[in-house]
């Protein structure tokens, strides 16, 4: 058993101490915590047991209040296997069900992370889209090696600071798109807000008639990671975006590429021996609608 409560700014030191080594040193929470803990669209839940902080999970409200994402789950290493992940995940779902207008809760995980999938399935999540997108991580010391291999033409791309989602052609649309591991309904994405809030950059390529045939969104995730989501209708335009972003000076950051699963095989051939693409799955829990008596 344990006690679950909301985090406060005073919990930062304990959270960072518990999180050491998470995600191989590429944890985003140290960079995000100060903003998240005061953000009304996010709730950071802490589970305390055995006299210490043992687990953390976050409910992040998206899609204009219709959906929420559970993210950043972590359990102190020496307390794993005791059911704490299940306990705090269920608490997040219970909390989400009390939010007026919220219809579903999402979580993304890697296809190889069977533990995470099992935890969320136990809480009532179902796989909605298996391999709904793919991921390639490029560490800074491997960037130039992959840039040398890449076959794209970055000169076909231009930065577009006015791009909005209503300009995106049907061929590039999906019901759900992913940025920084968070699924969003296509219609809810506000690129102007993301530019202002997240330092988002949008890059596009256009046909001779001015139609957009590919675009990418990129933004820093703290001082260690840079996330890039690519939306393309051909393998060649996908590679153009890969080459463009590999050629940008992102400092000593890892690059995380997220893209449509149809280019997973292409990514495998391009990254062989340097890194290995992963597959991301989306799990969804539909919330029961409660009617006030």
TORKOL-4160 file (C-alpha; in steps of 0.2 Angstrom, whole numbers, padded with zeros to 4 digits, m for minus):
293
<pt num="1" X="0000" Y="0000" Z="0000"/>
<pt num="2" X="0005" Y="0018" Z="m0002"/>
<pt num="3" X="m0001" Y="0036" Z="m0003"/>
<pt num="4" X="m0003" Y="0045" Z="m0019"/>
<pt num="5" X="m0003" Y="0064" Z="m0020"/>
<pt num="6" X="0000" Y="0078" Z="m0032"/>
<pt num="7" X="0018" Y="0085" Z="m0034"/>
<pt num="8" X="0023" Y="0102" Z="m0028"/>
<pt num="9" X="0039" Y="0112" Z="m0033"/>
<pt num="10" X="0047" Y="0106" Z="m0017"/>
<pt num="11" X="0047" Y="0088" Z="m0024"/>
<pt num="12" X="0059" Y="0092" Z="m0038"/>
<pt num="13" X="0075" Y="0086" Z="m0029"/>
<pt num="14" X="0067" Y="0070" Z="m0024"/>
<pt num="15" X="0060" Y="0066" Z="m0041"/>
<pt num="16" X="0077" Y="0070" Z="m0050"/>
<pt num="17" X="0086" Y="0058" Z="m0037"/>
<pt num="18" X="0073" Y="0044" Z="m0040"/>
<pt num="19" X="0074" Y="0047" Z="m0059"/>
<pt num="20" X="0093" Y="0045" Z="m0061"/>
<pt num="21" X="0098" Y="0034" Z="m0076"/>
<pt num="22" X="0080" Y="0034" Z="m0083"/>
<pt num="23" X="0080" Y="0033" Z="m0102"/>
<pt num="24" X="0098" Y="0030" Z="m0103"/>
<pt num="25" X="0102" Y="0048" Z="m0097"/>
<pt num="26" X="0090" Y="0056" Z="m0109"/>
<pt num="27" X="0076" Y="0059" Z="m0097"/>
<pt num="28" X="0066" Y="0074" Z="m0102"/>
<pt num="29" X="0058" Y="0077" Z="m0085"/>
<pt num="30" X="0072" Y="0087" Z="m0077"/>
<pt num="31" X="0069" Y="0100" Z="m0091"/>
<pt num="32" X="0050" Y="0099" Z="m0090"/>
<pt num="33" X="0047" Y="0098" Z="m0072"/>
<pt num="34" X="0046" Y="0117" Z="m0067"/>
<pt num="35" X="0034" Y="0121" Z="m0081"/>
<pt num="36" X="0024" Y="0105" Z="m0079"/>
<pt num="37" X="0021" Y="0107" Z="m0060"/>
<pt num="38" X="0012" Y="0123" Z="m0062"/>
<pt num="39" X="0003" Y="0119" Z="m0079"/>
<pt num="40" X="m0016" Y="0117" Z="m0077"/>
<pt num="41" X="m0016" Y="0104" Z="m0091"/>
<pt num="42" X="m0005" Y="0092" Z="m0082"/>
<pt num="43" X="m0005" Y="0083" Z="m0065"/>
<pt num="44" X="0011" Y="0075" Z="m0058"/>
<pt num="45" X="0006" Y="0061" Z="m0046"/>
<pt num="46" X="0018" Y="0054" Z="m0034"/>
<pt num="47" X="0017" Y="0038" Z="m0025"/>
<pt num="48" X="0025" Y="0037" Z="m0008"/>
<pt num="49" X="0027" Y="0020" Z="0001"/>
<pt num="50" X="0040" Y="0012" Z="0013"/>
<pt num="51" X="0045" Y="0029" Z="0019"/>
<pt num="52" X="0050" Y="0036" Z="0002"/>
<pt num="53" X="0045" Y="0042" Z="m0015"/>
<pt num="54" X="0043" Y="0026" Z="m0026"/>
<pt num="55" X="0034" Y="0030" Z="m0041"/>
<pt num="56" X="0028" Y="0045" Z="m0053"/>
<pt num="57" X="0016" Y="0046" Z="m0067"/>
<pt num="58" X="0009" Y="0061" Z="m0076"/>
<pt num="59" X="m0009" Y="0065" Z="m0084"/>
<pt num="60" X="m0007" Y="0077" Z="m0098"/>
<pt num="61" X="m0023" Y="0084" Z="m0105"/>
<pt num="62" X="m0023" Y="0086" Z="m0124"/>
<pt num="63" X="m0035" Y="0088" Z="m0139"/>
<pt num="64" X="m0044" Y="0103" Z="m0132"/>
<pt num="65" X="m0049" Y="0093" Z="m0116"/>
<pt num="66" X="m0056" Y="0078" Z="m0125"/>
<pt num="67" X="m0041" Y="0066" Z="m0122"/>
<pt num="68" X="m0027" Y="0064" Z="m0110"/>
<pt num="69" X="m0010" Y="0056" Z="m0111"/>
<pt num="70" X="m0002" Y="0046" Z="m0097"/>
<pt num="71" X="0017" Y="0049" Z="m0098"/>
<pt num="72" X="0033" Y="0049" Z="m0089"/>
<pt num="73" X="0029" Y="0033" Z="m0078"/>
<pt num="74" X="0044" Y="0028" Z="m0067"/>
<pt num="75" X="0047" Y="0017" Z="m0052"/>
<pt num="76" X="0062" Y="0018" Z="m0041"/>
<pt num="77" X="0073" Y="0004" Z="m0046"/>
<pt num="78" X="0074" Y="m0005" Z="m0029"/>
<pt num="79" X="0055" Y="m0005" Z="m0028"/>
<pt num="80" X="0050" Y="m0012" Z="m0045"/>
<pt num="81" X="0040" Y="m0028" Z="m0046"/>
<pt num="82" X="0029" Y="m0023" Z="m0031"/>
<pt num="83" X="0014" Y="m0017" Z="m0040"/>
<pt num="84" X="0017" Y="0002" Z="m0038"/>
<pt num="85" X="0017" Y="0005" Z="m0057"/>
<pt num="86" X="0000" Y="m0003" Z="m0058"/>
<pt num="87" X="m0006" Y="0007" Z="m0043"/>
<pt num="88" X="m0001" Y="0024" Z="m0049"/>
<pt num="89" X="m0007" Y="0020" Z="m0067"/>
<pt num="90" X="m0024" Y="0015" Z="m0061"/>
<pt num="91" X="m0025" Y="0031" Z="m0050"/>
<pt num="92" X="m0021" Y="0042" Z="m0066"/>
<pt num="93" X="m0035" Y="0033" Z="m0075"/>
<pt num="94" X="m0047" Y="0036" Z="m0060"/>
<pt num="95" X="m0042" Y="0054" Z="m0060"/>
<pt num="96" X="m0045" Y="0056" Z="m0079"/>
<pt num="97" X="m0062" Y="0049" Z="m0077"/>
<pt num="98" X="m0067" Y="0063" Z="m0066"/>
<pt num="99" X="m0063" Y="0077" Z="m0079"/>
<pt num="100" X="m0078" Y="0083" Z="m0088"/>
<pt num="101" X="m0078" Y="0081" Z="m0106"/>
<pt num="102" X="m0063" Y="0069" Z="m0106"/>
<pt num="103" X="m0067" Y="0054" Z="m0117"/>
<pt num="104" X="m0051" Y="0044" Z="m0118"/>
<pt num="105" X="m0034" Y="0041" Z="m0111"/>
<pt num="106" X="m0019" Y="0037" Z="m0122"/>
<pt num="107" X="m0002" Y="0030" Z="m0119"/>
<pt num="108" X="0012" Y="0027" Z="m0131"/>
<pt num="109" X="0026" Y="0014" Z="m0128"/>
<pt num="110" X="0039" Y="0004" Z="m0138"/>
<pt num="111" X="0033" Y="m0013" Z="m0145"/>
<pt num="112" X="0048" Y="m0021" Z="m0137"/>
<pt num="113" X="0043" Y="m0014" Z="m0120"/>
<pt num="114" X="0031" Y="m0028" Z="m0115"/>
<pt num="115" X="0031" Y="m0023" Z="m0096"/>
<pt num="116" X="0024" Y="m0006" Z="m0100"/>
<pt num="117" X="0011" Y="m0013" Z="m0112"/>
<pt num="118" X="0006" Y="m0026" Z="m0098"/>
<pt num="119" X="0004" Y="m0013" Z="m0085"/>
<pt num="120" X="m0008" Y="m0002" Z="m0096"/>
<pt num="121" X="m0018" Y="m0017" Z="m0102"/>
<pt num="122" X="m0021" Y="m0022" Z="m0084"/>
<pt num="123" X="m0028" Y="m0004" Z="m0081"/>
<pt num="124" X="m0040" Y="m0007" Z="m0096"/>
<pt num="125" X="m0030" Y="0000" Z="m0111"/>
<pt num="126" X="m0031" Y="m0009" Z="m0128"/>
<pt num="127" X="m0019" Y="m0008" Z="m0142"/>
<pt num="128" X="m0027" Y="0005" Z="m0154"/>
<pt num="129" X="m0014" Y="0006" Z="m0167"/>
<pt num="130" X="0001" Y="m0006" Z="m0167"/>
<pt num="131" X="0016" Y="0001" Z="m0174"/>
<pt num="132" X="0007" Y="0017" Z="m0177"/>
<pt num="133" X="0023" Y="0026" Z="m0180"/>
<pt num="134" X="0042" Y="0022" Z="m0180"/>
<pt num="135" X="0057" Y="0030" Z="m0171"/>
<pt num="136" X="0075" Y="0032" Z="m0174"/>
<pt num="137" X="0087" Y="0039" Z="m0161"/>
<pt num="138" X="0103" Y="0047" Z="m0167"/>
<pt num="139" X="0116" Y="0051" Z="m0154"/>
<pt num="140" X="0126" Y="0066" Z="m0158"/>
<pt num="141" X="0142" Y="0057" Z="m0161"/>
<pt num="142" X="0134" Y="0047" Z="m0175"/>
<pt num="143" X="0125" Y="0061" Z="m0183"/>
<pt num="144" X="0139" Y="0065" Z="m0196"/>
<pt num="145" X="0141" Y="0046" Z="m0200"/>
<pt num="146" X="0122" Y="0045" Z="m0204"/>
<pt num="147" X="0123" Y="0062" Z="m0213"/>
<pt num="148" X="0136" Y="0054" Z="m0225"/>
<pt num="149" X="0125" Y="0040" Z="m0228"/>
<pt num="150" X="0109" Y="0049" Z="m0231"/>
<pt num="151" X="0103" Y="0052" Z="m0249"/>
<pt num="152" X="0091" Y="0066" Z="m0247"/>
<pt num="153" X="0092" Y="0083" Z="m0255"/>
<pt num="154" X="0089" Y="0096" Z="m0241"/>
<pt num="155" X="0088" Y="0110" Z="m0254"/>
<pt num="156" X="0071" Y="0105" Z="m0258"/>
<pt num="157" X="0065" Y="0111" Z="m0241"/>
<pt num="158" X="0061" Y="0128" Z="m0234"/>
<pt num="159" X="0057" Y="0134" Z="m0216"/>
<pt num="160" X="0039" Y="0140" Z="m0216"/>
<pt num="161" X="0034" Y="0150" Z="m0200"/>
<pt num="162" X="0016" Y="0152" Z="m0205"/>
<pt num="163" X="0012" Y="0134" Z="m0209"/>
<pt num="164" X="m0005" Y="0128" Z="m0202"/>
<pt num="165" X="m0013" Y="0111" Z="m0201"/>
<pt num="166" X="m0027" Y="0117" Z="m0213"/>
<pt num="167" X="m0014" Y="0118" Z="m0227"/>
<pt num="168" X="m0009" Y="0100" Z="m0226"/>
<pt num="169" X="m0015" Y="0089" Z="m0240"/>
<pt num="170" X="m0026" Y="0074" Z="m0237"/>
<pt num="171" X="m0011" Y="0062" Z="m0242"/>
<pt num="172" X="m0002" Y="0068" Z="m0227"/>
<pt num="173" X="m0016" Y="0067" Z="m0214"/>
<pt num="174" X="m0019" Y="0054" Z="m0201"/>
<pt num="175" X="m0033" Y="0054" Z="m0188"/>
<pt num="176" X="m0019" Y="0054" Z="m0175"/>
<pt num="177" X="m0002" Y="0061" Z="m0177"/>
<pt num="178" X="0013" Y="0060" Z="m0165"/>
<pt num="179" X="0025" Y="0073" Z="m0159"/>
<pt num="180" X="0037" Y="0070" Z="m0145"/>
<pt num="181" X="0029" Y="0053" Z="m0141"/>
<pt num="182" X="0012" Y="0061" Z="m0138"/>
<pt num="183" X="m0003" Y="0057" Z="m0150"/>
<pt num="184" X="m0014" Y="0071" Z="m0155"/>
<pt num="185" X="m0030" Y="0072" Z="m0165"/>
<pt num="186" X="m0025" Y="0080" Z="m0182"/>
<pt num="187" X="m0039" Y="0093" Z="m0180"/>
<pt num="188" X="m0033" Y="0099" Z="m0163"/>
<pt num="189" X="m0015" Y="0103" Z="m0167"/>
<pt num="190" X="m0011" Y="0122" Z="m0166"/>
<pt num="191" X="0006" Y="0125" Z="m0174"/>
<pt num="192" X="0006" Y="0143" Z="m0169"/>
<pt num="193" X="0004" Y="0139" Z="m0151"/>
<pt num="194" X="0017" Y="0126" Z="m0152"/>
<pt num="195" X="0029" Y="0138" Z="m0160"/>
<pt num="196" X="0027" Y="0150" Z="m0146"/>
<pt num="197" X="0027" Y="0138" Z="m0132"/>
<pt num="198" X="0039" Y="0124" Z="m0138"/>
<pt num="199" X="0051" Y="0134" Z="m0150"/>
<pt num="200" X="0044" Y="0123" Z="m0164"/>
<pt num="201" X="0051" Y="0124" Z="m0182"/>
<pt num="202" X="0041" Y="0118" Z="m0197"/>
<pt num="203" X="0049" Y="0114" Z="m0213"/>
<pt num="204" X="0040" Y="0110" Z="m0229"/>
<pt num="205" X="0043" Y="0104" Z="m0247"/>
<pt num="206" X="0031" Y="0110" Z="m0261"/>
<pt num="207" X="0027" Y="0104" Z="m0278"/>
<pt num="208" X="0029" Y="0115" Z="m0294"/>
<pt num="209" X="0011" Y="0121" Z="m0291"/>
<pt num="210" X="0014" Y="0126" Z="m0273"/>
<pt num="211" X="0006" Y="0110" Z="m0265"/>
<pt num="212" X="0014" Y="0104" Z="m0249"/>
<pt num="213" X="0020" Y="0086" Z="m0252"/>
<pt num="214" X="0030" Y="0084" Z="m0236"/>
<pt num="215" X="0033" Y="0093" Z="m0219"/>
<pt num="216" X="0042" Y="0090" Z="m0203"/>
<pt num="217" X="0040" Y="0098" Z="m0185"/>
<pt num="218" X="0055" Y="0099" Z="m0174"/>
<pt num="219" X="0059" Y="0106" Z="m0157"/>
<pt num="220" X="0071" Y="0105" Z="m0143"/>
<pt num="221" X="0067" Y="0094" Z="m0128"/>
<pt num="222" X="0079" Y="0101" Z="m0115"/>
<pt num="223" X="0098" Y="0101" Z="m0117"/>
<pt num="224" X="0099" Y="0083" Z="m0122"/>
<pt num="225" X="0087" Y="0079" Z="m0135"/>
<pt num="226" X="0079" Y="0086" Z="m0151"/>
<pt num="227" X="0063" Y="0078" Z="m0158"/>
<pt num="228" X="0058" Y="0078" Z="m0176"/>
<pt num="229" X="0042" Y="0072" Z="m0183"/>
<pt num="230" X="0041" Y="0069" Z="m0202"/>
<pt num="231" X="0026" Y="0068" Z="m0213"/>
<pt num="232" X="0029" Y="0063" Z="m0231"/>
<pt num="233" X="0021" Y="0054" Z="m0245"/>
<pt num="234" X="0036" Y="0046" Z="m0253"/>
<pt num="235" X="0052" Y="0038" Z="m0247"/>
<pt num="236" X="0062" Y="0051" Z="m0256"/>
<pt num="237" X="0054" Y="0066" Z="m0247"/>
<pt num="238" X="0056" Y="0057" Z="m0231"/>
<pt num="239" X="0074" Y="0055" Z="m0234"/>
<pt num="240" X="0075" Y="0074" Z="m0239"/>
<pt num="241" X="0069" Y="0078" Z="m0221"/>
<pt num="242" X="0081" Y="0066" Z="m0213"/>
<pt num="243" X="0096" Y="0074" Z="m0222"/>
<pt num="244" X="0090" Y="0091" Z="m0218"/>
<pt num="245" X="0089" Y="0089" Z="m0200"/>
<pt num="246" X="0105" Y="0078" Z="m0198"/>
<pt num="247" X="0113" Y="0093" Z="m0206"/>
<pt num="248" X="0107" Y="0106" Z="m0194"/>
<pt num="249" X="0118" Y="0111" Z="m0179"/>
<pt num="250" X="0108" Y="0105" Z="m0164"/>
<pt num="251" X="0122" Y="0106" Z="m0152"/>
<pt num="252" X="0127" Y="0090" Z="m0142"/>
<pt num="253" X="0109" Y="0083" Z="m0143"/>
<pt num="254" X="0102" Y="0067" Z="m0148"/>
<pt num="255" X="0090" Y="0068" Z="m0162"/>
<pt num="256" X="0074" Y="0058" Z="m0161"/>
<pt num="257" X="0065" Y="0055" Z="m0178"/>
<pt num="258" X="0047" Y="0050" Z="m0178"/>
<pt num="259" X="0039" Y="0045" Z="m0194"/>
<pt num="260" X="0025" Y="0035" Z="m0203"/>
<pt num="261" X="0028" Y="0016" Z="m0201"/>
<pt num="262" X="0028" Y="0013" Z="m0220"/>
<pt num="263" X="0046" Y="0020" Z="m0220"/>
<pt num="264" X="0052" Y="0008" Z="m0206"/>
<pt num="265" X="0060" Y="m0004" Z="m0218"/>
<pt num="266" X="0069" Y="0011" Z="m0227"/>
<pt num="267" X="0075" Y="0017" Z="m0210"/>
<pt num="268" X="0082" Y="m0001" Z="m0206"/>
<pt num="269" X="0093" Y="m0001" Z="m0222"/>
<pt num="270" X="0099" Y="0017" Z="m0219"/>
<pt num="271" X="0104" Y="0015" Z="m0201"/>
<pt num="272" X="0111" Y="m0003" Z="m0201"/>
<pt num="273" X="0126" Y="m0005" Z="m0189"/>
<pt num="274" X="0124" Y="0013" Z="m0182"/>
<pt num="275" X="0107" Y="0012" Z="m0173"/>
<pt num="276" X="0091" Y="0002" Z="m0174"/>
<pt num="277" X="0074" Y="0009" Z="m0178"/>
<pt num="278" X="0060" Y="0005" Z="m0165"/>
<pt num="279" X="0041" Y="0003" Z="m0167"/>
<pt num="280" X="0029" Y="0013" Z="m0157"/>
<pt num="281" X="0012" Y="0007" Z="m0152"/>
<pt num="282" X="m0003" Y="0017" Z="m0146"/>
<pt num="283" X="m0014" Y="0010" Z="m0132"/>
<pt num="284" X="m0031" Y="0019" Z="m0128"/>
<pt num="285" X="m0043" Y="0017" Z="m0113"/>
<pt num="286" X="m0061" Y="0024" Z="m0117"/>
<pt num="287" X="m0068" Y="0032" Z="m0102"/>
<pt num="288" X="m0085" Y="0027" Z="m0096"/>
<pt num="289" X="m0097" Y="0042" Z="m0097"/>
<pt num="290" X="m0105" Y="0046" Z="m0080"/>
<pt num="291" X="m0122" Y="0054" Z="m0079"/>
<pt num="292" X="m0125" Y="0065" Z="m0064"/>
<pt num="293" X="m0141" Y="0059" Z="m0055"/>
